[in-house]
């Protein structure tokens, strides 16, 4: 199985990014990854690291959405700039979005997956889930 099992692309979706994130609210956490076309190697590096930790993603109800600048539709770009403070000159940005829909952490370089898991595991909702 390739990265597509873990990673979700919005390029071929009929729904807006905002609609996709709204559907995931209250059910799933999201790691939203954005890279400019000339910096896709950062995104690929991140995807490879995440793909090696598939069980940890599942355990934490974490979906990964990957965006490449040239494939992002203008309404989604405006949404990212307004709601997520995307600077179009950023080479790579990843946002960790909690089940409540709020941005928990913003990263400007690929994240060590263990560090990402520690961040998620420290969240109150995740602590509650672990007890169940």
C-alpha positions in Angstrom: 0.0 0.0 0.0 1.3 3.4 -0.9 1.0 6.8 0.7 -2.5 7.3 -0.7 -3.8 5.0 2.0 -2.7 7.4 4.7 -2.7 10.6 2.8 -5.7 12.4 1.4 -5.6 14.8 -1.5 -8.2 17.5 -2.0 -7.1 18.2 -5.6 -9.7 15.8 -7.1 -12.4 16.6 -4.5 -15.6 18.4 -5.4 -15.8 19.8 -1.9 -14.0 22.8 -0.6 -11.2 22.4 1.9 -13.3 24.1 4.5 -16.1 21.6 3.9 -13.8 18.7 4.3 -12.3 20.0 7.5 -15.8 20.7 8.8 -16.9 17.1 8.2 -13.9 15.9 10.2 -14.6 18.1 13.1 -15.6 16.3 16.3 -14.4 12.9 14.8 -10.9 13.2 13.5 -7.7 15.2 14.0 -6.0 16.5 10.9 -2.5 17.2 9.9 -2.9 19.6 7.0 0.3 19.8 4.9 1.0 22.6 2.4 4.0 23.0 0.2 4.9 25.2 -2.8 5.6 23.3 -6.0 9.3 24.0 -5.8 9.4 22.7 -2.2 7.5 19.4 -2.6 10.5 17.5 -1.3 9.6 18.7 2.2 6.1 17.4 1.8 7.3 14.1 0.5 9.8 13.8 3.4 6.9 14.4 5.8 4.6 11.9 4.1 7.3 9.2 4.1 7.9 9.7 7.8 4.1 9.6 8.5 3.6 6.5 6.3 6.1 4.6 8.5 3.9 5.3 11.6 0.5 4.4 10.1 -0.6 2.5 13.3 0.1 5.6 15.4 -1.9 7.8 13.0 -4.9 5.4 13.3 -4.6 5.2 17.1 -4.8 9.0 17.3 -7.6 9.4 14.8 -5.3 11.5 12.7 -6.0 12.1 9.0 -3.4 13.7 6.8 -4.3 16.1 4.0 -1.6 17.1 1.6 -1.8 20.3 -0.5 0.5 21.4 -3.3 0.3 25.1 -4.1 -0.4 24.7 -7.9 -3.3 22.4 -7.2 -5.1 24.5 -4.6 -8.1 26.2 -5.9 -8.4 29.9 -5.3 -11.3 29.7 -2.7 -9.2 27.2 -0.7 -6.1 29.4 -1.0 -8.1 32.3 0.4 -9.5 30.1 3.2 -5.9 29.1 4.1 -4.6 32.6 4.1 -7.5 34.0 6.1 -8.2 31.2 8.6 -4.8 29.6 8.8 -2.6 32.6 8.2 -0.8 31.0 5.2 1.8 33.2 3.7 2.0 32.2 0.0 5.8 32.5 0.1 6.0 29.7 2.7 7.8 26.7 1.2 6.2 24.3 3.7 3.6 24.6 6.4 1.7 21.9 8.4 -1.1 22.6 10.8 -2.2 20.2 13.5 -5.9 20.6 13.8 -7.7 19.1 16.8 -11.0 17.4 16.8 -12.5 20.7 18.0 -11.4 22.2 14.6 -8.9 24.5 16.2 -5.2 24.8 15.1 -3.1 23.2 17.9 0.3 23.7 16.3 1.8 25.2 13.2 5.1 23.8 11.7 7.3 25.4 9.1 9.5 22.3 8.5 8.8 18.6 8.5 7.9 17.3 11.9 9.4 14.5 13.7 6.5 12.0 14.0 7.4 11.1 17.6 7.2 14.8 18.5 3.9 15.1 16.7 2.5 12.1 18.7 3.8 13.6 22.0 1.9 16.8 21.1 -1.3 15.0 20.4 -0.9 12.7 23.4 -0.6 15.8 25.6 -4.0 17.2 24.5 -6.8 16.9 27.0 -9.2 15.1 24.6 -6.5 12.6 23.7 -5.8 11.9 27.4 -9.5 11.3 27.9 -9.6 8.9 24.9 -6.6 7.0 26.2 -8.4 6.3 29.5 -11.3 4.7 27.7 
